Amino acid sequence: MKHHRILAFGLLFLVVASLGAVVKRGGGVDAAGLPLLVALDVAAGLCAAAIVVDVVWHAYQGRGQACRYCGHLRRMSSFRLEGPCPNCGH
């Protein structure tokens, strides 16, 4: 499951970065067409929504957030940033 999530987030980010590069190469936001800007907005919104849903889902399950290197579930607390992973150290 961890590898599928990383792949999905990577692909979404790649789509957003590619669309951003196309907009920049085409002369910027002012010169880009409306369909391209809408596609960029939708892709960025999907990327942000996927990350929020992933964090909320793990918090709802009470298992914590998975480390992106080893998959170990770290405890999540409100208003606190967790340090390095206790399992792998990243």
Backbone bond lengths (Angstrom), bond angles and torsions (degrees), N, CA, C in turn:
res aa  C-N    CA-C-N  psi(-1)  N-CA   C-N-CA  omega(-1)  CA-C   N-CA-C  phi
1 M - - - 1.457 - - 1.538 110.89 -
2 K 1.333 116.64 -38.46 1.463 120.38 -178.22 1.525 111.09 -60.79
3 H 1.330 116.86 -40.99 1.457 120.40 -177.16 1.527 111.72 -69.50
4 H 1.326 117.56 -34.14 1.468 120.51 178.07 1.524 110.63 -67.47
5 R 1.331 116.25 -39.17 1.455 120.19 -179.88 1.524 110.24 -66.53
6 I 1.319 116.75 -43.16 1.467 120.57 178.99 1.524 110.25 -63.94
7 L 1.330 116.91 -40.83 1.460 121.03 178.17 1.534 111.16 -63.17
8 A 1.330 117.00 -44.14 1.465 120.77 -179.82 1.523 111.14 -63.63
9 F 1.341 117.24 -45.33 1.461 120.02 179.00 1.523 111.02 -65.07
10 G 1.318 116.84 -38.97 1.461 120.63 178.59 1.514 112.33 -63.74
11 L 1.335 116.18 -42.29 1.465 119.86 179.15 1.523 111.58 -67.26
12 L 1.329 117.00 -41.03 1.470 119.40 177.68 1.523 110.71 -62.61
13 F 1.327 116.87 -43.69 1.460 119.53 178.72 1.520 111.16 -64.29
14 L 1.326 117.08 -38.56 1.460 121.08 178.62 1.530 111.05 -62.87
15 V 1.328 117.18 -40.13 1.465 120.77 177.88 1.526 110.48 -64.06
16 V 1.335 116.96 -44.97 1.468 120.50 179.42 1.528 110.69 -63.03
17 A 1.331 116.92 -44.41 1.470 120.14 -179.96 1.524 111.24 -65.25
18 S 1.325 117.12 -38.83 1.469 120.37 179.19 1.517 111.57 -66.25
19 L 1.320 116.55 -44.59 1.468 119.24 178.38 1.529 110.89 -64.77
20 G 1.319 117.28 -38.19 1.467 120.29 176.61 1.515 111.84 -63.20
21 A 1.335 116.62 -39.51 1.467 120.22 178.06 1.522 111.27 -66.26
22 V 1.330 117.11 -37.97 1.469 120.77 178.26 1.521 110.09 -65.00
23 V 1.335 116.49 -42.04 1.472 119.93 178.53 1.525 109.96 -63.51
24 K 1.325 117.26 -43.89 1.468 120.54 -179.07 1.522 111.18 -65.68
25 R 1.338 116.59 -42.32 1.461 119.85 -179.64 1.531 111.84 -67.58
26 G 1.325 116.54 -29.15 1.460 120.70 -178.52 1.515 114.28 -81.15
27 G 1.303 118.30 5.16 1.461 120.14 176.34 1.511 113.68 111.84
28 G 1.308 117.99 8.29 1.458 121.16 177.11 1.514 112.56 95.67
29 V 1.306 114.91 -173.93 1.461 121.76 -175.31 1.521 111.19 -66.33
30 D 1.315 117.42 -37.09 1.465 120.26 -177.47 1.525 112.07 -67.26
31 A 1.326 117.81 -32.06 1.460 120.66 -177.43 1.530 112.77 -92.36
32 A 1.327 117.17 -13.61 1.468 120.13 -178.11 1.521 110.48 -74.29
33 G 1.303 115.38 147.26 1.458 119.72 178.63 1.516 111.75 -77.17
34 L 1.301 115.68 162.05 1.458 121.61 -179.35 1.528 112.32 -61.53
35 P 1.337 120.37 -42.96 1.473 118.62 179.55 1.529 113.36 -61.01
36 L 1.321 117.15 -35.85 1.459 120.46 179.06 1.526 111.01 -68.89
37 L 1.322 117.02 -40.91 1.463 119.98 178.14 1.526 111.73 -67.47
38 V 1.328 116.81 -37.45 1.468 120.30 177.26 1.529 109.95 -65.03
39 A 1.336 117.10 -42.19 1.462 120.48 178.23 1.531 111.04 -62.38
40 L 1.330 116.58 -40.64 1.465 120.77 178.15 1.528 110.55 -64.31
41 D 1.326 117.41 -43.90 1.463 121.32 178.68 1.524 111.86 -63.25
42 V 1.323 116.99 -42.79 1.464 120.64 -179.94 1.523 110.59 -65.50
43 A 1.326 116.91 -43.73 1.470 120.33 179.98 1.532 110.89 -64.65
44 A 1.317 117.73 -42.47 1.467 120.58 178.63 1.521 110.80 -66.28
45 G 1.321 117.19 -39.00 1.463 120.96 176.87 1.517 112.13 -64.26
46 L 1.331 116.72 -41.57 1.466 119.87 177.28 1.517 111.50 -64.60
47 C 1.311 117.23 -39.78 1.462 121.60 178.86 1.535 110.25 -62.98
48 A 1.311 116.94 -47.66 1.465 121.13 179.17 1.529 111.21 -64.28
49 A 1.331 116.73 -42.32 1.461 120.46 179.97 1.523 111.58 -64.78
50 A 1.333 117.28 -38.67 1.464 120.46 179.22 1.520 111.10 -63.69
51 I 1.322 117.10 -40.10 1.463 120.30 179.47 1.521 110.42 -67.99
52 V 1.331 117.35 -43.58 1.461 120.94 179.61 1.523 110.56 -63.76
53 V 1.330 117.25 -44.79 1.464 120.67 179.41 1.527 110.51 -62.01
54 D 1.324 117.86 -40.40 1.457 120.84 179.58 1.528 111.14 -62.82
55 V 1.316 117.04 -45.78 1.466 120.78 -179.56 1.523 110.62 -66.12
56 V 1.323 117.59 -44.71 1.468 121.28 -179.38 1.524 110.13 -65.60
57 W 1.327 118.06 -40.14 1.463 121.12 -179.75 1.526 111.13 -62.21
58 H 1.334 117.07 -44.43 1.460 119.26 179.10 1.526 111.07 -68.37
59 A 1.315 118.14 -35.97 1.458 120.76 177.68 1.525 110.55 -67.67
60 Y 1.332 117.50 -39.06 1.464 121.73 179.40 1.526 111.05 -65.39
61 Q 1.313 116.72 -39.06 1.458 120.34 179.61 1.519 111.85 -72.96
62 G 1.318 117.54 -17.13 1.451 121.60 178.63 1.519 113.77 76.55
63 R 1.318 116.90 13.20 1.461 120.27 -178.86 1.514 112.24 -91.82
64 G 1.295 118.46 -19.00 1.459 121.30 -177.87 1.522 111.39 99.00
65 Q 1.317 115.23 -173.70 1.464 122.15 -179.20 1.516 109.51 -101.27
66 A 1.318 116.73 135.62 1.460 121.13 -178.68 1.531 110.62 -75.77
67 C 1.330 115.84 138.43 1.461 121.82 173.51 1.529 107.77 -68.10
68 R 1.310 117.31 136.08 1.461 119.22 -176.75 1.515 112.72 -76.57
69 Y 1.322 118.53 -10.53 1.462 121.24 179.38 1.526 112.72 -95.42
70 C 1.342 117.20 -46.11 1.462 119.24 -174.67 1.522 113.39 -116.56
71 G 1.337 118.57 -13.05 1.455 121.32 179.15 1.516 114.29 86.71
72 H 1.336 117.75 -0.33 1.471 121.14 178.96 1.528 109.42 -64.54
73 L 1.323 116.83 134.99 1.455 120.89 -178.78 1.531 110.03 -83.85
74 R 1.337 115.28 119.33 1.462 121.27 178.81 1.511 108.79 -99.13
75 R 1.322 116.48 144.29 1.450 122.30 179.23 1.519 110.97 -65.19
76 M 1.327 116.17 140.28 1.461 121.23 177.67 1.524 108.56 -110.03
77 S 1.326 116.75 137.77 1.448 122.50 175.68 1.515 108.73 -131.71
78 S 1.311 115.81 148.75 1.460 119.92 178.81 1.524 110.39 -67.74
79 F 1.306 116.59 138.91 1.457 124.54 174.38 1.530 112.24 58.88
80 R 1.331 116.91 33.25 1.459 119.83 177.76 1.514 109.37 -143.46
81 L 1.311 116.61 130.71 1.454 121.16 176.28 1.518 108.56 -90.45
82 E 1.306 115.77 129.11 1.458 120.84 179.74 1.520 109.22 -79.08
83 G 1.307 116.52 143.78 1.459 122.26 179.42 1.514 110.93 -79.53
84 P 1.322 116.56 -154.72 1.459 120.01 -179.14 1.523 111.90 -63.78
85 C 1.308 115.10 157.55 1.465 121.85 -179.79 1.534 109.00 -65.13
86 P 1.331 117.57 130.40 1.465 119.61 179.37 1.535 112.76 -70.34
87 N 1.318 117.06 -17.14 1.457 121.10 -177.60 1.533 112.27 -85.99
88 C 1.359 116.08 -49.84 1.470 118.71 -174.81 1.534 113.56 -113.83
89 G 1.331 117.51 -14.27 1.456 120.74 177.63 1.519 115.65 89.39
90 H 1.316 119.12 -1.31 1.473 121.37 179.17 1.507 110.53 -83.82
